[in-house]
Amino acid sequence: MKLYNGDCLDVMNELEPNSIDCIITSPPYEDLSGAGYTKTRKDALFVKIYHEFLSKLFTGYYRILKDNGQIFFNIKSKTSDKTLRTPHWIEFEDSFEKFKLKSFIIWKYAGSFDSTKKRFHLDYEVIYHLSKGDDIYLNLDSKIHDPLSSVWYVPHNIPISERLHPTQMPTQLVERILDIATKEHHVVFDSFMGVGTTGVVCKKMNRDFIGVELTEEYYNLAKKRIDDYKQTNLNDTYE
């Protein structure tokens, strides 16, 4: 386990090329409110900066990922004034196009957080499944029902007492990815570690983990969660 409190682009530059088996991550959803940007101030310059950042990110991913490695990149649609903006623009980024888009996975919630009655509810998120080539590992003997389905029903109902981050990923989602796409002692990387959910599940499932988090508060929470992990803490079953 290696945890870094810093900029993921800087950390990736220090990692060995072709050293990562699997990348599981979820980037900031075009939300840099801490830098003064809000819904009413998301100007063209911000969008340009965000695109440039993701271009550098995927260039870094390509360098550190093994030739048979895989990426599971979770990004959601955004809404503003009851209008939907999907993340499909990312597919046209030059650095993204270096990868093979293996699967377009729909993570379906068990319910909806949407209250509007002016459109259909936004009750799913997208997970891009990427690789450098076709020689990838997929566990067809998984106990998950229909392991190669591209629609995943995973609840997002993390109890308030356990919710440490506003976009905290459910452990069941990470477990599903690790069970299908990795083996024990594979090296898993999360460039936006948050409070360390991917690291905790890696510890449970005997995967090696490298995580990066820019915000010191979340980094400290992630480190504590991973250090405090007990095997009995997570007994989630697959569906």
PyMOL commands that set and color helices and strands:
alter all, ss='L'
color gray80, all
select helices_A, chain A and resi 8-14+33-35+39-41+44-64+88-92+96-98+160-162+171-181+197-204+216-228
alter helices_A, ss='H'
color red, helices_A
select strands_A, chain A and resi 2-5+20-25+65-75+78-80+83-85+100-108+124-131+151-153+187-190+208-213
alter strands_A, ss='S'
color yellow, strands_A
deselect
rebuild
show_as cartoon
